[in-house]
Amino acid sequence: MTVNEILFLIYGVLIGAQAMESLHAYWAHRDACRSRTAAETARRRAAGERYLASLRLYQLRQRSRG
């Protein structure tokens, strides 16, 4: 191989490694956004279930008094 071919090979490997690093960072950011959305959805669902459970308990207590 000539010196130019070796340099092109090295540059190609370095550029490829940089591109893959950028791609992995993008994927990690996208996964973090999805995890954040899933956590927020789970938190809201849990709050809704807690509210409905307390409402049901309140309704049962009102029936027993009335």
Contacts in CASP RR format, 6 or more apart in sequence:
PFRMAT RR
TARGET T0000
AUTHOR 0000-0000-0000
METHOD contacts of the structure
MODEL  1
MTVNEILFLIYGVLIGAQAMESLHAYWAHRDACRSRTAAETARRRAAGER
YLASLRLYQLRQRSRG
1 9 0 8 1.000
END
